[in-house]
Amino acid sequence: MKHRGLVVLAITAFALPAASAPAVPIDLWPTTHGIDCANELFNPIRPDGTRDANGDPTPGSPEWAERDRQRLECDNQRDWDRRYHPHQTVNSGRYGEDWYRQPVRFDGNRWRYTYMAADVPGATGIPGVPAAEIYRPCAPGTCGTMPAGLQRFEPPYPVVVIFHGFIAQMTHHRFNGQVFAEAGYMAIVVNGTHPLTGAPNVQEAGNGDEVLDWLASPASGVFGQEADLDRVAFTGHSMGAAAALSYQGDPRVHAIIAWDGGDSIADNNCTVDPETNELRPCTPIMYQRTDGAFSAPQATTRTDYPESRNRGLATYDAHRARGMDVFHVTFRATNHIDWNGNGVGSLAGSRLAEPTINYYSLAWLDRHIRGKLVVDESGDVVTSGGLDEPEERAFRQAIAQSAYDRLIAKKFVAGSIDTHNISQGFYDPVQHARSGDPLYGGNVPYTVEGLWTTDRFSPEFRSFCYVTVPNYLGGGSGKTGDHVPAAALADSGGFDEQTETYGDMRLTGCPQIRP
């Protein structure tokens, strides 16, 4: 299946340099703004992690206006942080680059990094792909002394291809690719045009074909040898999300994540082919959406719920009807540029966006890619790492179960994401002085573990989930159509016609309904 042509969706503008200012203590936001953006102060969470569906402010009321003011303020919070970070003046001259995620800083320590440029004379790259950054996990015998909390992984590695948005570039997704590599994936971040010559930088869906063809060929060398092409995911932001979504039903792609690029489950995704009467490949999709505008700072107020409040409902219904896992989630106090990472000047807003995006993305990948049980054409389980079939089933079951637990958790699970966050965050001058590191010593990345996940979902847009954990230990393959009951099932619910109420992950999380 080949893809050609350009995919056009929402755009990503050039970053504007933020003003520099003297350093201030680590976090003056609560005292200067008087808002706690980590918690949603209206209709607070009950001890069990749920909310009263009738507890939200009435549109037009003073409480509604105050909550909307806080939404706007919190969506500008990271922009405010960045203006008081001394390295912002360095960052602003290199569009979209996070000073703290320069790959060479941690190559051979947190991951293995390779820059690929195919259209530079004499360069060896991925044919047809203008440029790419490849992050591989540290393998046994590599990377020397690694930071605490990270681990080495035996190849082959599941593959994640990452597509950027319009006028964006691969460097904007270092915050994803690096995290995925640390978690055991080969992350390949592709540029639609060459970063030195492409203007504007657009994304080409066909780059996904070039990457997979290259990995399957001897020309890819060690990269192809280390790639597990039975476990492949495509992800993308904006125009890149459209590129990823165009691979629905492609048997080479086993899961998709669409970062704020709309939602569209295709007719050929997990449906019966009328000509052959066979079930087409099923590609589970996670949709992550913003509740804000294009970029920070924002100033557009809302006096009522948006007409598109239930924009994820039809997609949720379609996935669920086909027996497919789906997440359609809208994150609170975010804007479109937040999915470009922490490096896009003053355009990115929420300080909690990056870890939230990566937490759910990585859990989705683990559930459907690393936790995937591969079965050959004869129905036999394909084993790995010297495991026998029962051991392979138990190994994949454990990965899928852990991912399921993270997806339905009402609090961010400890040990799951904060270890991977090395991005520009707060600036702490006291820590800087004590560190002895004049370049990086004052940086304190943002963290989320232990916070309520239900506080990260938008109160203006509803979020929906339907997710299973496979029953590999019971003999099932976990494939749609296998008719082996899932070990567990969580479902937010959609629209209940009898009660005329809607499910919403912000109110209930993703509640387990079976067993």
ZAVO-153620 format. One line per field, with one value per residue (C-alpha): chain; x, y negated, z negated. Coordinates in pm, 1 decimal. Layout:
residues N
chaine = [A:...]
xx = [X:...]
yy = [Y:...]
zz = [Z:...]
This chain:
residues 515
chaine = [A:A:A:A:A:A:A:A:A:A:A:A:A:A:A:A:A:A:A:A:A:A:A:A:A:A:A:A:A:A:A:A:A:A:A:A:A:A:A:A:A:A:A:A:A:A:A:A:A:A:A:A:A:A:A:A:A:A:A:A:A:A:A:A:A:A:A:A:A:A:A:A:A:A:A:A:A:A:A:A:A:A:A:A:A:A:A:A:A:A:A:A:A:A:A:A:A:A:A:A:A:A:A:A:A:A:A:A:A:A:A:A:A:A:A:A:A:A:A:A:A:A:A:A:A:A:A:A:A:A:A:A:A:A:A:A:A:A:A:A:A:A:A:A:A:A:A:A:A:A:A:A:A:A:A:A:A:A:A:A:A:A:A:A:A:A:A:A:A:A:A:A:A:A:A:A:A:A:A:A:A:A:A:A:A:A:A:A:A:A:A:A:A:A:A:A:A:A:A:A:A:A:A:A:A:A:A:A:A:A:A:A:A:A:A:A:A:A:A:A:A:A:A:A:A:A:A:A:A:A:A:A:A:A:A:A:A:A:A:A:A:A:A:A:A:A:A:A:A:A:A:A:A:A:A:A:A:A:A:A:A:A:A:A:A:A:A:A:A:A:A:A:A:A:A:A:A:A:A:A:A:A:A:A:A:A:A:A:A:A:A:A:A:A:A:A:A:A:A:A:A:A:A:A:A:A:A:A:A:A:A:A:A:A:A:A:A:A:A:A:A:A:A:A:A:A:A:A:A:A:A:A:A:A:A:A:A:A:A:A:A:A:A:A:A:A:A:A:A:A:A:A:A:A:A:A:A:A:A:A:A:A:A:A:A:A:A:A:A:A:A:A:A:A:A:A:A:A:A:A:A:A:A:A:A:A:A:A:A:A:A:A:A:A:A:A:A:A:A:A:A:A:A:A:A:A:A:A:A:A:A:A:A:A:A:A:A:A:A:A:A:A:A:A:A:A:A:A:A:A:A:A:A:A:A:A:A:A:A:A:A:A:A:A:A:A:A:A:A:A:A:A:A:A:A:A:A:A:A:A:A:A:A:A:A:A:A:A:A:A:A:A:A:A:A:A:A:A:A:A:A:A:A:A:A:A:A:A:A:A:A:A:A:A:A:A:A:A:A:A:A:A:A:A:A:A:A:A:A:A:A:A:A:A:A]
xx = [0.0:166.3:83.6:163.6:83.6:72.6:-160.2:-304.8:-466.3:-424.7:-103.7:188.5:324.1:677.2:770.9:811.7:1106.9:1009.1:1148.2:1434.0:1426.0:1622.4:1592.9:1330.8:1277.1:1150.4:775.3:616.1:302.8:75.6:165.2:173.0:-138.2:-325.0:-425.7:-341.7:-329.8:-252.1:-601.0:-940.6:-1084.5:-1447.2:-1643.6:-1351.0:-1266.4:-1423.7:-1200.6:-1273.9:-1151.8:-1493.8:-1692.8:-2058.4:-2197.4:-2416.1:-2139.4:-2006.3:-2074.7:-2374.3:-2279.9:-2298.4:-2261.4:-1979.5:-1833.7:-1827.6:-1651.9:-1391.7:-1325.1:-1285.2:-1042.4:-840.3:-843.8:-692.3:-434.8:-330.3:-298.8:-44.9:142.5:439.0:477.8:513.7:764.9:978.7:1017.1:1206.2:1428.2:1777.4:1832.4:1528.2:1745.3:1956.6:1653.0:1467.8:1733.3:1684.0:1322.7:1155.7:1460.0:1453.3:1796.0:1769.3:1679.4:1972.9:2030.4:2408.9:2377.4:2246.8:2350.0:2499.3:2360.3:1978.9:1937.4:2130.7:2083.9:2136.8:2069.4:1967.6:1967.1:1883.1:1897.3:2242.8:2516.5:2720.6:2490.6:2344.0:1981.9:1634.2:1564.6:1285.8:1282.2:1439.3:1568.4:1502.0:1612.8:1628.6:1631.0:1704.7:1695.4:2019.1:2100.2:2289.4:2656.7:2588.1:2539.0:2778.2:2626.7:2262.7:2052.3:1852.8:1515.3:1614.8:1693.4:1849.0:1638.7:1721.0:1642.0:1436.2:1251.4:891.6:887.0:715.8:716.8:644.4:514.2:536.2:278.0:273.2:567.7:692.2:987.9:1122.5:1307.6:971.1:908.2:1225.0:1010.2:820.9:1092.7:1341.7:1083.5:968.8:1328.7:1386.7:1077.5:1201.1:1093.1:1283.2:1146.6:1189.6:1094.3:1067.7:1096.2:865.0:1124.0:1490.8:1529.3:1780.8:1599.3:1229.6:1004.5:738.4:799.7:509.0:446.6:418.1:221.6:434.1:730.6:571.5:604.5:967.8:1051.6:887.4:1033.6:1379.1:1356.7:1252.8:1548.2:1913.2:2011.5:1889.2:2167.1:2161.7:1839.4:1646.2:1809.2:1691.1:1339.3:1039.9:813.2:541.5:493.5:463.8:279.2:236.4:188.8:165.0:60.8:-180.9:-91.1:120.1:-185.7:-361.8:-59.3:-72.4:-450.8:-415.7:-259.0:-572.2:-629.6:-271.8:-153.9:194.8:69.4:-76.8:-177.2:-210.5:-194.5:-335.6:-214.9:-468.0:-531.9:-903.8:-1063.0:-1163.4:-1207.0:-1184.2:-1431.2:-1150.6:-1048.8:-1168.6:-1462.7:-1558.6:-1437.5:-1754.0:-1557.8:-1374.3:-1603.9:-1289.3:-1219.5:-981.7:-691.3:-791.5:-592.2:-681.6:-647.7:-586.2:-701.8:-560.9:-724.2:-685.9:-955.1:-791.3:-686.1:-382.2:-111.5:-35.1:-95.3:-470.2:-737.6:-1058.2:-1319.2:-1612.8:-1953.8:-2104.7:-2007.9:-1880.4:-2112.4:-1848.8:-1847.6:-1922.2:-1688.7:-1542.3:-1872.3:-1927.0:-1569.5:-1603.3:-1929.0:-1772.2:-1469.1:-1676.7:-1920.9:-1626.9:-1491.6:-1187.7:-1009.4:-1028.7:-929.0:-1070.0:-944.7:-933.7:-676.6:-753.1:-584.6:-393.3:-342.4:-255.9:115.5:154.8:193.0:503.9:680.7:844.5:1078.9:852.3:929.4:645.7:373.6:342.6:133.8:53.8:345.5:173.4:99.2:420.4:416.9:42.1:80.0:364.9:197.7:-108.8:82.9:329.1:53.6:-131.2:183.7:254.2:-102.2:-116.0:247.2:489.4:205.3:95.1:108.9:228.4:72.7:191.8:-24.9:-49.8:-182.0:137.7:269.5:591.2:824.7:1110.2:1425.2:1445.6:1101.3:870.3:503.0:366.5:646.9:585.7:215.6:294.3:551.4:314.1:22.7:223.2:309.0:-50.6:-187.5:49.7:-50.6:-420.6:-374.1:-208.0:-476.2:-758.8:-576.3:-729.3:-383.1:-65.0:115.1:446.5:755.3:583.6:667.5:851.3:1180.7:1167.3:1107.8:1432.4:1278.4:1306.6:1087.2:1125.7:1443.7:1580.8:1870.8:1953.2:1988.5:2186.3:2437.2:2481.2:2504.4:2832.4:2679.4:2666.5:2456.4:2195.9:2220.3:1922.9:1659.9:1382.8:1152.1:779.1:629.3:281.6:307.6:63.3:-163.2:-520.4:-546.5:-908.8:-787.2:-614.7:-935.6:-1126.4:-1450.7:-1578.9:-1526.8:-1617.5:-1356.9:-1438.8:-1258.9:-1307.6:-1009.8:-952.3:-669.4:-615.6:-659.7:-334.9:-300.3:-643.2:-528.8:-648.5:-447.0:-603.6:-701.8:-1042.2:-1255.3:-1080.7:-1393.6:-1188.8:-1323.2:-1092.8:-945.0:-1083.0:-1273.6:-1304.3:-1562.6:-1654.8:-1988.0:-2118.9:-2471.1:-2735.9:-3073.6:-3273.3:-3113.8:-3008.2:-2663.2:-2313.2:-2007.7:-1705.0:-1359.7:-1328.4:-1618.6:-1546.9:-1208.2:-1211.9:-1405.8:-1355.1:-1685.1:-1557.8:-1476.6]
yy = [0.0:-320.3:-678.2:-976.1:-1342.8:-1596.5:-1590.9:-1928.7:-1992.5:-2249.6:-2449.2:-2511.8:-2866.5:-2989.6:-3048.1:-3396.1:-3468.6:-3528.8:-3817.1:-3741.3:-3855.0:-3810.1:-3471.5:-3430.3:-3154.3:-2821.5:-2888.4:-3222.2:-3141.9:-3070.5:-3401.6:-3621.0:-3470.6:-3316.0:-3007.5:-2642.0:-2505.1:-2150.2:-2113.3:-2206.2:-2412.6:-2412.6:-2090.4:-1935.3:-1566.4:-1334.5:-1102.0:-816.9:-1024.6:-1099.2:-1420.8:-1508.0:-1539.3:-1828.8:-2014.4:-2233.3:-2608.8:-2724.0:-2896.8:-3273.2:-3260.6:-3437.2:-3094.9:-3002.0:-3328.6:-3269.8:-2913.0:-3036.8:-3303.3:-3036.8:-2820.5:-3105.9:-3182.7:-2818.7:-2778.4:-3061.8:-2929.5:-2776.7:-3084.9:-3280.4:-3026.3:-3043.5:-3421.2:-3388.6:-3102.0:-3229.2:-2977.2:-3097.1:-3357.8:-3073.2:-2866.0:-3138.6:-3160.7:-2796.4:-2746.6:-2473.1:-2332.1:-2254.7:-2339.2:-2058.6:-1791.1:-1835.3:-1471.3:-1481.0:-1552.3:-1203.8:-996.6:-679.2:-757.5:-762.2:-637.7:-586.9:-870.8:-886.9:-1176.0:-1066.7:-1292.6:-1124.1:-1423.7:-1555.0:-1450.3:-1165.6:-1108.1:-772.9:-807.8:-669.9:-682.4:-928.4:-1073.0:-1423.4:-1384.5:-1185.2:-1153.6:-796.8:-714.7:-357.0:-212.5:-138.1:228.3:458.0:367.1:8.9:-332.1:-286.9:-421.0:-514.3:-750.2:-592.6:-461.1:-381.7:-38.2:139.6:338.9:638.7:593.1:626.5:308.3:213.5:-80.4:-418.6:-656.1:-1019.1:-1279.5:-1652.5:-1915.9:-2194.6:-2437.6:-2224.9:-1986.5:-1667.1:-1851.9:-1947.5:-1583.0:-1510.0:-1514.1:-1213.2:-1022.5:-1034.0:-917.7:-632.5:-513.7:-515.6:-294.9:-33.8:-163.6:-252.6:-600.7:-741.9:-1109.1:-1213.4:-1553.3:-1623.3:-1846.2:-1894.7:-2112.7:-2344.2:-2386.8:-2317.2:-2622.0:-2573.6:-2237.7:-2013.1:-1650.9:-1377.1:-1067.2:-858.4:-896.4:-618.9:-383.2:-481.7:-415.4:-71.8:28.7:-78.2:110.7:424.3:399.3:502.2:138.4:40.5:243.2:247.8:43.8:306.3:582.9:419.1:329.4:545.2:492.1:706.0:421.9:82.6:-236.1:-562.8:-888.6:-1249.1:-1603.1:-1817.1:-1753.6:-1466.4:-1320.7:-1315.1:-1135.1:-874.0:-830.8:-761.2:-425.1:-284.4:71.7:104.4:447.9:306.5:53.7:190.3:-123.6:-498.8:-808.3:-1132.2:-1441.4:-1721.0:-1643.2:-1574.1:-1230.8:-1002.3:-628.2:-496.1:-263.4:-13.5:1.6:321.2:379.9:676.1:662.8:711.5:878.5:1138.3:1142.5:1127.3:891.4:614.3:526.8:342.1:33.9:-100.0:-476.8:-724.4:-1080.5:-1360.6:-1703.8:-2057.8:-2259.1:-2587.4:-2784.6:-2760.7:-2896.3:-3086.9:-3348.0:-3303.2:-3562.9:-3417.7:-3372.1:-3129.1:-3207.6:-2863.8:-2511.6:-2490.1:-2335.9:-2067.5:-1956.6:-1595.4:-1588.5:-1254.4:-1073.2:-955.4:-832.0:-651.9:-489.6:-375.1:-219.2:-51.8:89.7:255.7:397.8:169.8:-7.9:-386.7:-692.8:-1028.4:-1269.6:-1649.5:-1790.1:-2089.8:-2427.9:-2330.2:-2472.7:-2321.0:-2403.1:-2209.8:-1893.5:-2050.0:-2005.5:-2245.3:-2391.0:-2613.6:-2955.2:-3133.3:-2957.6:-2653.1:-2704.8:-2442.3:-2335.9:-1998.8:-1925.2:-1740.8:-1478.5:-1425.9:-1376.3:-1130.1:-943.1:-851.1:-802.6:-561.1:-367.8:-332.2:-209.3:41.7:171.3:219.1:245.4:374.6:570.0:720.5:1099.0:1186.5:1492.5:1630.6:1745.6:2094.9:1953.4:2022.8:1766.6:1596.9:1599.4:1363.0:1351.8:1728.0:1753.3:2046.4:1988.9:1974.1:1738.9:1517.9:1500.5:1405.7:1145.7:970.0:1000.9:823.7:534.5:500.0:521.2:250.8:26.3:88.4:1.3:-328.8:-413.9:-373.1:-512.9:-816.9:-933.4:-940.4:-619.4:-658.6:-549.8:-575.6:-912.5:-1167.2:-976.8:-1050.1:-1425.5:-1619.2:-1917.5:-2284.4:-2344.7:-2576.1:-2770.9:-2738.3:-2981.0:-2820.3:-2477.4:-2635.0:-2786.6:-2459.0:-2237.4:-2362.7:-2327.1:-2670.9:-2552.7:-2309.9:-2310.1:-2535.7:-2342.9:-2157.4:-1962.9:-1956.8:-1648.1:-1493.1:-1163.3:-1147.8:-1417.2:-1335.4:-1235.1:-1347.3:-1703.5:-1700.7:-1652.7:-1952.8:-2057.5:-2209.5:-1903.0:-1546.5:-1269.4:-907.0:-574.3:-208.1:12.7:381.2:589.1:912.9:1262.5:1404.7:1639.8:1782.1:1881.4:1584.4:1388.4:1058.1:992.7:852.6:1141.7:1398.2:1421.3:1484.6:1263.9:988.2:1028.2:683.7:400.6:31.4:-195.6:-557.8:-508.8:-729.5:-868.5:-690.9:-740.1:-632.5:-882.8:-1131.9:-1156.7:-1133.9:-947.5:-1165.9:-1063.8:-1392.2:-1287.5:-917.4:-839.2:-529.0:-293.7:81.1:255.8:612.7:833.8]
zz = [0.0:119.9:22.2:237.8:221.7:-55.2:-351.2:-452.0:-787.8:-1065.2:-1044.8:-1275.7:-1267.7:-1316.9:-1678.8:-1812.2:-2041.6:-2401.8:-2600.5:-2835.9:-3198.0:-3518.3:-3684.4:-3954.0:-4211.5:-4083.7:-4075.8:-4151.9:-3950.2:-4249.1:-4413.5:-4099.8:-3935.9:-4228.9:-4031.1:-4092.2:-3736.0:-3847.9:-3988.4:-3847.6:-4129.9:-4012.1:-4065.0:-4255.5:-4254.7:-4511.4:-4718.4:-4474.5:-4179.3:-4029.7:-3994.9:-4029.1:-3676.4:-3794.9:-3975.6:-3694.8:-3685.2:-3482.4:-3155.0:-3197.4:-3575.3:-3763.4:-3847.6:-3477.7:-3390.5:-3659.4:-3544.7:-3188.6:-3306.4:-3478.1:-3164.9:-2966.1:-3232.8:-3269.9:-2894.8:-2902.8:-3203.5:-3025.8:-2810.9:-3134.4:-3275.0:-2964.3:-2975.3:-3303.3:-3195.5:-3104.4:-2824.1:-2633.8:-2462.8:-2323.1:-2230.2:-2045.5:-1776.4:-1675.9:-1582.4:-1778.1:-1954.5:-2323.7:-2461.8:-2714.8:-2457.7:-2221.5:-2117.3:-2145.9:-2517.9:-2587.7:-2286.3:-2430.9:-2775.6:-2756.2:-2396.4:-2072.2:-1823.7:-1446.1:-1208.9:-858.7:-551.0:-220.6:10.1:-79.7:166.7:27.6:-269.7:-362.7:-468.2:-412.8:-37.5:35.9:-315.8:-320.2:-676.1:-990.9:-1349.3:-1476.6:-1845.9:-1948.8:-2300.6:-2474.6:-2416.7:-2653.8:-2642.7:-2525.7:-2687.5:-2979.2:-3301.8:-3247.0:-3461.4:-3741.5:-3633.3:-3274.3:-3134.5:-2838.5:-2595.2:-2379.5:-2009.6:-1798.9:-1890.1:-1808.5:-1567.9:-1602.0:-1303.8:-1397.2:-1147.4:-1223.4:-1125.1:-867.0:-896.7:-1185.3:-1177.4:-1326.2:-1604.2:-1755.5:-1838.4:-2026.4:-2337.9:-2198.2:-2012.4:-2297.2:-2549.6:-2326.2:-2280.6:-2655.5:-2687.6:-2438.2:-2094.5:-1780.0:-1715.7:-1364.6:-1335.9:-970.3:-805.0:-513.2:-345.9:-416.3:-728.5:-555.1:-224.5:-275.6:-300.4:-409.8:-569.0:-473.1:-561.9:-300.8:-395.4:-159.2:-395.2:-598.7:-302.0:-250.3:-615.5:-621.1:-283.1:-398.7:-729.0:-539.5:-300.3:-352.8:-287.3:-634.9:-795.5:-1174.0:-1185.8:-993.9:-1195.5:-1518.1:-1393.2:-1484.4:-1184.0:-1342.3:-1591.1:-1420.2:-1517.9:-1328.1:-1517.1:-1407.2:-1490.3:-1287.6:-921.2:-1054.0:-1226.3:-890.3:-746.1:-1023.8:-994.0:-621.6:-713.3:-876.9:-764.6:-637.9:-759.3:-823.0:-1082.7:-1405.5:-1601.3:-1544.5:-1765.2:-1619.3:-1806.9:-1758.0:-1393.8:-1397.9:-1406.9:-1124.2:-1148.8:-793.5:-620.9:-560.9:-927.3:-1095.6:-861.1:-645.5:-286.1:-77.9:201.5:-7.6:-313.4:-527.3:-813.9:-715.8:-948.3:-1263.6:-1364.6:-1712.5:-1739.3:-2019.4:-1943.9:-2159.1:-2119.8:-2250.8:-2426.2:-2325.9:-2023.7:-1799.3:-2028.2:-2345.8:-2468.0:-2443.3:-2505.5:-2356.6:-2627.5:-2626.1:-2766.1:-2692.9:-2596.2:-2236.4:-1978.6:-1915.7:-2279.5:-2180.2:-1880.8:-1991.8:-2036.8:-1679.3:-1659.2:-1992.0:-1876.0:-1547.4:-1715.9:-1983.9:-1727.7:-1552.0:-1878.0:-1871.3:-2153.9:-2128.9:-2331.1:-2223.8:-2489.3:-2513.0:-2751.7:-2973.3:-2922.5:-2608.5:-2262.6:-1926.0:-1952.7:-2278.7:-2068.0:-1914.8:-2244.4:-2484.9:-2227.0:-2018.3:-2162.5:-2336.8:-2136.6:-2362.9:-2673.8:-2937.2:-3154.9:-3214.5:-2847.7:-2756.3:-3034.0:-2989.1:-2612.6:-2660.6:-2946.5:-2742.7:-2417.0:-2573.8:-2749.7:-2416.2:-2243.1:-2519.4:-2509.9:-2132.1:-2014.5:-2280.5:-2437.7:-2105.5:-2074.9:-1724.3:-1561.1:-1226.3:-935.5:-1086.5:-1412.3:-1607.3:-1853.1:-1741.6:-2040.5:-2123.8:-2333.4:-2377.4:-2539.3:-2481.9:-2398.1:-2755.9:-2854.4:-2548.4:-2633.5:-2992.8:-2881.5:-2641.9:-2884.6:-3155.4:-2921.3:-2802.2:-3157.8:-3283.1:-2992.7:-3055.5:-3423.0:-3327.9:-3073.2:-3324.1:-3629.1:-3798.4:-3905.5:-3699.8:-3788.9:-3971.2:-3779.3:-3442.1:-3284.2:-3501.1:-3464.5:-3091.0:-3118.3:-3069.5:-2892.3:-2975.4:-3278.3:-3575.8:-3636.0:-3990.1:-4051.9:-4386.7:-4228.2:-3944.7:-4185.3:-4372.4:-4064.0:-3921.6:-3574.3:-3408.1:-3111.8:-3241.2:-3620.6:-3692.7:-3499.7:-3685.0:-3447.4:-3507.1:-3673.0:-3691.7:-3876.1:-4167.3:-4021.2:-3922.0:-3557.2:-3567.1:-3625.6:-3288.8:-3087.6:-2954.4:-3127.7:-2801.9:-2577.9:-2672.4:-2658.1:-2576.1:-2618.1:-2537.1:-2618.0:-2682.1:-2819.6:-2623.9:-2754.7:-2618.9:-2913.7:-2832.6:-2485.2:-2284.2:-2031.6:-2131.4:-1770.5:-1681.2:-1555.7:-1776.9:-1996.8:-2310.1:-2591.4:-2711.2:-3056.0:-3145.1:-2981.7:-3067.4:-2907.6:-2973.4:-2795.6:-2518.5:-2512.6:-2721.2:-2551.8:-2857.3:-3094.3:-2824.1:-2980.9:-2836.3:-2947.2:-3017.2:-3140.8:-3328.7:-3551.3:-3595.2:-3448.0:-3229.0:-3457.8:-3442.0:-3375.7:-3334.4:-3510.0]
